[in-house]
Amino acid sequence: MKIRNLLQLLFGILTFIPGIYYLRANKLGSGGSFSSRYCYSVWMRHIYFLDNKKINLHNKTIAELGPGDSIGVGIMGLLLGAKHYYAFDTVEFANVERNLKIFDNLVLLIKSKTSIPDEDEFPRMQPRLEQYDFPNNFYSDKFLEQVLSNERINKIRYSIKNQNKHDSMITYITPNKKRKININKKIDFIFSQATLEHVDDLISIYRDFKDWLSPDGVMSHSIDFKSHGYAKSWDGHWSFSNFRWFLIRGRRPYLINRQPLSVHLNLHERFNFLINIKKLINMQPTLNKTQYNSHIILSDIDKKTSGVFIQSQHN
């Protein structure tokens, strides 16, 4: 067995020791949204596909699944008019000092109406756009003047420093803090960026989406089905035996769930979500039909779909 494979197995086994993984995760972070420009680009890409004549997020409630190293994408939503932001994560990677730095940078990026950072800057980010100009159709000068008032900016800054207080615009929820998830208001926009591939209990999370989403609300998810480096090829994780995958994963509260496109499409149908946008990212399969784990059910489309961007709402 190659050294890389041995190291993967060794680290997975080590995480069975209580506390080992959480210590490492809190120290190293998730490898995600450290960059303000990254957060800016993620929010704008999700907004790009909304029909602004039908969907208005001004003064609405938004929620993000798996914000990662910062809540910068949610801060973007607040700066651009949302009234409250829920952040759901497995481990609280984000910290106040980092979020405040990203916040200050985001204010400058929005005020200068910066173009959306494209694939030259973030080559792996999905979805790709046809054009990367600032979305003036969504955010007019008059609107920006209103939402970027000193009063609102100060209130958002206060909320970053005082998450979860009764007068904060930010609620940050993590299971390891034993905080009960209690959504006391419907959410108008639920979004995630490369997160749903890390959720084991997809049935429960889609059920939550159904309960949380307002009648006219929208969900927007970018999902990455690739191996995330745990296999040499993009689809190699679908060849690993269940036991090998069990050892690689260990006790980590997230890794990747190895669930393909068809699982998400079936859950949309099961919970009666209507898909408005579906953008598939295709790659050539590297496995032959005998190499796939027989316990993972994959359609022909699944085998060549390395990612998807889906926007949907209640049917």
C-alpha positions as a printed Julia matrix, in Angstrom:
315×3 Matrix{Float64}:
   0.0    0.0     0.0
   1.32   3.44   -0.89
   2.55   5.82    1.82
  -0.29   8.26    1.06
  -2.89   5.54    1.65
  -1.2    4.43    4.86
  -1.16   7.99    6.2
  -4.86   8.39    5.43
  -5.66   5.21    7.33
  -3.36   6.16   10.22
  -4.9    9.57   10.71
  -8.41   8.12   10.5
  -7.56   5.54   13.17
  -6.0    8.21   15.41
  -9.27  10.16   15.41
 -10.89   7.34   17.37
  -8.94   8.73   20.34
 -11.42  11.1    22.09
 -10.74  14.79   21.44
  -7.97  14.34   18.86
  -9.89  15.49   15.83
 -11.66  18.45   17.44
  -8.32  19.81   18.67
  -6.86  19.59   15.17
  -9.96  20.98   13.47
 -10.14  24.02   15.71
  -6.44  24.72   15.21
  -6.22  24.25   11.44
  -9.72  25.25   10.36
 -11.66  23.78    7.49
  -9.47  25.08    4.67
 -12.29  27.31    3.42
 -13.37  30.91    3.58
 -10.38  32.82    4.96
 -10.49  35.29    2.05
 -12.88  38.23    1.85
 -12.74  38.03   -1.96
 -13.68  34.36   -1.76
 -16.72  35.2     0.4
 -17.66  38.06   -1.93
 -17.47  35.77   -4.96
 -19.51  32.96   -3.35
 -22.4   35.25   -2.38
 -22.5   36.96   -5.76
 -22.52  33.63   -7.63
 -25.54  32.41   -5.68
 -27.32  35.73   -6.19
 -26.5   35.78   -9.91
 -29.03  33.05  -10.69
 -31.93  34.46   -8.68
 -34.79  36.17  -10.46
 -34.66  39.58   -8.8
 -38.15  40.39  -10.06
 -39.54  37.53   -7.96
 -36.95  37.11   -5.19
 -36.15  40.02   -2.9
 -33.83  39.29    0.01
 -34.0   42.81    1.44
 -34.96  42.63    5.12
 -35.26  38.84    4.89
 -33.77  35.98    6.91
 -30.93  33.92    5.42
 -29.14  30.77    6.56
 -25.89  29.07    5.59
 -24.96  25.45    6.06
 -21.25  24.95    6.75
 -19.73  28.46    6.64
 -16.28  27.09    7.51
 -13.37  29.32    8.5
 -15.43  32.51    8.54
 -19.02  33.66    8.3
 -17.98  36.05    5.54
 -20.58  34.86    3.02
 -23.34  35.45    5.56
 -21.86  38.86    6.36
 -22.15  39.64    2.64
 -25.85  38.81    2.86
 -26.31  41.1     5.85
 -24.39  43.96    4.24
 -26.61  43.61    1.18
 -29.87  43.91    3.05
 -30.7   40.72    4.96
 -32.04  41.23    8.48
 -30.81  38.03   10.14
 -28.25  35.32    9.4
 -28.17  31.77   10.77
 -24.86  29.88   10.51
 -24.98  26.1    11.0
 -21.7   24.23   11.33
 -20.29  21.05   12.88
 -17.3   22.8    14.48
 -17.04  26.52   15.23
 -14.07  27.32   13.0
 -14.82  31.03   12.62
 -13.6   33.57   15.19
 -14.56  37.18   15.83
 -11.21  38.77   14.96
 -11.08  37.04   11.57
 -14.71  37.88   10.82
 -14.18  41.56   11.61
 -11.24  41.78    9.2
 -13.28  40.11    6.47
 -16.21  42.4     7.28
 -14.11  45.56    6.79
 -12.79  44.27    3.47
 -16.26  43.32    2.27
 -17.59  46.81    2.95
 -14.85  48.22    0.71
 -15.46  45.65   -2.03
 -19.19  46.39   -2.12
 -18.81  50.16   -1.99
 -16.39  50.04   -4.92
 -18.8   47.71   -6.8
 -15.97  45.27   -7.43
 -16.42  42.75  -10.23
 -17.04  39.17   -9.1
 -13.71  37.29   -8.75
 -13.68  34.71  -11.53
 -12.05  31.34  -12.27
  -8.63  32.93  -12.78
  -8.63  33.76   -9.06
 -10.71  30.83   -7.8
 -10.37  28.08  -10.44
 -12.22  25.44   -8.42
 -15.18  27.59   -7.41
 -18.59  26.72   -8.82
 -20.85  27.74  -10.39
 -19.16  29.44  -13.31
 -20.85  32.59  -14.59
 -21.37  33.97  -18.08
 -20.13  37.37  -16.95
 -18.59  38.7   -13.73
 -19.65  42.34  -13.64
 -21.08  43.74  -10.43
 -24.83  42.83  -10.4
 -26.32  46.31  -10.74
 -29.67  44.73  -11.59
 -29.81  43.36   -8.07
 -27.99  46.1    -6.19
 -28.65  49.6    -7.5
 -26.79  52.67   -6.23
 -29.9   53.76   -4.33
 -30.21  50.35   -2.7
 -26.52  50.27   -1.71
 -26.8   53.71   -0.16
 -29.7   52.46    1.93
 -28.22  49.16    3.15
 -24.7   50.53    3.7
 -25.76  53.33    5.99
 -23.53  53.94    9.0
 -26.31  52.7    11.26
 -26.57  49.33    9.51
 -22.8   48.88    9.23
 -22.4   49.56   12.94
 -25.22  47.14   13.76
 -23.61  44.37   11.71
 -20.24  45.02   13.35
 -21.91  44.8    16.76
 -23.58  41.53   15.72
 -20.26  39.97   14.69
 -18.89  40.75   18.15
 -22.05  39.6    19.93
 -23.28  36.52   18.06
 -26.33  34.8    19.56
 -27.34  37.73   21.76
 -31.01  38.62   21.56
 -30.32  41.85   19.65
 -27.7   40.37   17.3
 -28.34  39.85   13.59
 -26.25  36.64   13.71
 -27.08  33.25   15.22
 -24.21  30.74   15.11
 -25.25  27.16   15.89
 -22.88  24.22   16.46
 -23.72  20.82   17.99
 -20.49  20.68   20.02
 -21.74  23.62   22.09
 -24.88  21.66   22.89
 -27.0   24.56   21.67
 -30.49  23.47   20.72
 -31.41  24.35   17.16
 -34.59  26.34   17.38
 -35.62  28.28   14.31
 -38.36  30.63   15.49
 -38.87  32.22   12.09
 -39.03  30.99    8.54
 -35.9   31.36    6.42
 -36.15  33.03    3.03
 -32.81  31.98    1.56
 -30.87  28.83    2.49
 -27.49  28.36    0.84
 -24.32  26.28    1.02
 -21.01  26.16   -0.82
 -19.33  22.73   -1.07
 -21.01  21.58    2.15
 -23.76  19.05    1.41
 -21.18  16.49    0.31
 -20.01  16.47    3.96
 -23.43  15.83    5.53
 -24.04  12.19    6.49
 -27.74  12.38    7.33
 -29.01  14.0     4.15
 -32.58  12.91    4.78
 -32.7   14.85    8.06
 -31.12  17.97    6.59
 -33.52  18.05    3.65
 -36.38  17.58    6.1
 -35.01  20.58    8.02
 -34.82  22.57    4.79
 -38.49  21.8     4.17
 -39.44  22.93    7.69
 -37.25  26.04    7.7
 -37.82  27.43    4.2
 -40.52  30.07    3.89
 -43.33  29.42    1.36
 -41.72  31.72   -1.22
 -38.13  31.04   -0.14
 -35.26  29.68   -2.21
 -32.49  27.14   -1.58
 -29.17  27.49   -3.38
 -26.51  24.77   -3.1
 -23.18  24.13   -4.81
 -22.25  20.46   -4.2
 -18.89  18.83   -4.97
 -18.95  15.07   -5.59
 -15.2   14.63   -6.12
 -12.9   12.6    -3.86
 -11.45  15.7    -2.12
  -7.95  14.26   -2.34
  -8.76  10.98   -0.6
  -8.23   9.14   -3.89
  -5.83   9.73   -6.77
  -8.66  10.23   -9.26
 -11.66  12.52   -8.87
 -14.03   9.53   -8.59
 -11.73   7.03   -6.84
 -13.55   7.3    -3.5
 -16.45   5.36   -5.07
 -14.13   2.34   -5.39
 -13.11   2.09   -1.71
 -14.63  -0.71    0.35
 -16.92   0.3     3.21
 -14.37  -0.94    5.77
 -11.51   1.01    4.22
 -13.68   4.13    4.18
 -14.65   3.55    7.81
 -10.95   3.55    8.8
 -10.14   6.62    6.68
 -12.97   8.56    8.21
 -12.46   7.6    11.82
 -14.46   9.71   14.27
 -14.34  12.89   12.25
 -17.69  14.7    12.43
 -17.5   15.33    8.69
 -15.5   14.09    5.75
 -17.38  13.37    2.53
 -20.47  11.2     2.38
 -19.81   9.65   -1.07
 -23.44  10.36   -2.05
 -23.88  11.18   -5.77
 -26.14  13.55   -7.69
 -29.09  11.15   -7.88
 -29.41  11.07   -4.07
 -29.92  14.84   -3.96
 -32.35  14.8    -6.87
 -34.37  12.04   -5.18
 -34.46  14.02   -1.92
 -35.69  17.09   -3.78
 -38.53  14.96   -5.11
 -39.21  13.27   -1.77
 -39.59  16.58    0.06
 -41.46  18.22   -2.8
 -38.89  20.81   -3.86
 -39.12  22.24   -7.36
 -35.72  22.66   -9.03
 -35.41  25.99  -10.86
 -31.71  25.82  -11.78
 -29.58  22.7   -12.23
 -26.06  23.16  -13.59
 -24.07  19.93  -13.84
 -20.26  19.83  -13.83
 -19.07  16.81  -15.81
 -15.77  14.9   -15.8
 -14.73  11.72  -17.56
 -15.06   8.66  -15.28
 -11.76   6.93  -14.46
 -13.19   3.7   -13.04
 -14.43   0.71  -14.99
 -17.69  -1.0   -14.01
 -15.95  -3.65  -11.89
 -14.11  -1.1    -9.72
 -17.11   0.63   -8.15
 -18.16  -0.25   -4.61
 -21.28  -2.35   -5.16
 -22.91  -0.85   -2.06
 -22.91   2.64   -3.63
 -25.7    2.96   -6.19
 -24.58   5.14   -9.09
 -26.41   5.97  -12.29
 -24.57   6.56  -15.55
 -25.08  10.29  -15.0
 -23.75  10.05  -11.43
 -20.53   8.46  -12.69
 -19.67  11.48  -14.81
 -21.06  14.26  -12.57
 -18.34  15.79  -10.41
 -20.48  18.63   -9.08
 -23.8   20.42   -9.35
 -25.31  23.82   -8.62
 -28.99  23.62   -7.68
 -31.52  26.31   -6.83
 -34.97  25.17   -5.74
 -38.06  26.09   -3.76
 -41.26  24.55   -2.43
 -43.33  22.98   -5.19
